[in-house]
Amino acid sequence: MWINIVVGLVIPWLTIGYLFIKNPVVIILMYPLGVATAFVGSDWGFGLFWEVTPTYEQNHSLPAFPFKIGYFPLLAVLFGYIKAKEIINTPLLIILFTIITAFMELVGVWAGKIIYSHGWNIFWTLWIYLLGFMGTTFYIKILKKYKILE
């Protein structure tokens, strides 16, 4: 569980803290989106399509909790930060984040930290991340349209 806390929570929060200093508005707007997306996505498929180790009898989703409030919000924050700065064009940004995120999850699968079941595989994961980053792009467009995010 210590690995989950360090990799899923401590390192992401340190990175988010650094980005907060650079652009607090993006962090304040994107972090809640990342948390909400993580909880909805994880609760939808947890126990049905995937598990995160170590498993606990009383609370099967506990090992994923650090990732829900650290790693996944970091992805939303990084995506929003790069999108707001317009460093990379949007389609390329979506593709890069989808592939990199799916690869990071694949590393978790190879390491035995994530266990797929009931026909779930990395290709379904890739599609879920693609949809998530497309939704994040839509959210950012709304924020820019109403001049909440400049």
C-alpha positions, -999 to 999 in steps of 0.1 A, spaced: 0 0 0 30 23 6 38 22 -31 2 32 -39 5 62 -15 39 74 -28 32 69 -65 -5 77 -65 -6 105 -40 27 120 -28 45 124 -61 14 138 -79 6 162 -51 42 176 -51 38 181 -89 4 197 -85 19 220 -58 46 231 -82 21 237 -110 -2 256 -85 26 281 -80 29 286 -118 -9 287 -126 -33 284 -96 -64 290 -117 -58 259 -139 -52 238 -108 -83 251 -90 -105 244 -121 -90 211 -132 -82 193 -100 -119 187 -91 -126 175 -126 -98 149 -122 -111 137 -89 -147 135 -101 -137 116 -132 -115 93 -112 -142 84 -88 -169 79 -114 -147 59 -137 -132 38 -110 -164 31 -91 -181 21 -124 -155 -6 -132 -139 -15 -99 -145 -50 -89 -163 -57 -121 -135 -51 -146 -104 -44 -126 -88 -45 -91 -59 -26 -76 -35 -45 -52 -32 -50 -24 -68 -61 -19 -87 -56 13 -117 -77 22 -136 -49 39 -129 -22 12 -117 -34 -22 -114 1 -36 -91 14 -8 -58 7 -27 -71 29 -56 -80 58 -33 -45 75 -35 -47 74 -73 -82 89 -73 -71 120 -54 -35 122 -67 -26 106 -99 -58 110 -119 -63 146 -109 -27 153 -118 -35 140 -153 -64 165 -156 -42 193 -142 -13 186 -166 -37 182 -195 -54 215 -186 -21 233 -180 -7 223 -214 -40 230 -231 -43 264 -215 -7 273 -225 -15 260 -260 19 243 -262 6 214 -283 -24 213 -307 -55 197 -292 -57 164 -313 -21 157 -306 -24 165 -269 -54 141 -266 -35 113 -284 -3 118 -264 -21 118 -231 -42 88 -240 -12 67 -251 10 78 -222 -17 72 -196 -26 38 -211 10 29 -211 14 39 -174 -16 17 -166 0 -11 -186 31 -8 -165 8 -12 -135 -7 -43 -150 28 -58 -158 38 -50 -122 8 -68 -108 -7 -37 -92 -37 -37 -115 -56 -69 -123 -81 -69 -152 -110 -93 -154 -142 -102 -173 -126 -94 -207 -113 -60 -198 -79 -52 -214 -56 -24 -222 -74 -16 -254 -107 -9 -235 -86 12 -211 -72 32 -241 -108 40 -252 -118 51 -217 -88 74 -214 -95 88 -249 -131 96 -240 -119 112 -207 -94 135 -224 -120 144 -250 -144 153 -222 -117 173 -205 -111 192 -237 -148 200 -239 -148 212 -203 -118 235 -211 -136 249 -241 -166 258 -219 -143 275 -194 -127 295 -222 -160 304 -238 -173 319 -206 -139 335 -199 -133 315 -167 -101 302 -181 -80 326 -202 
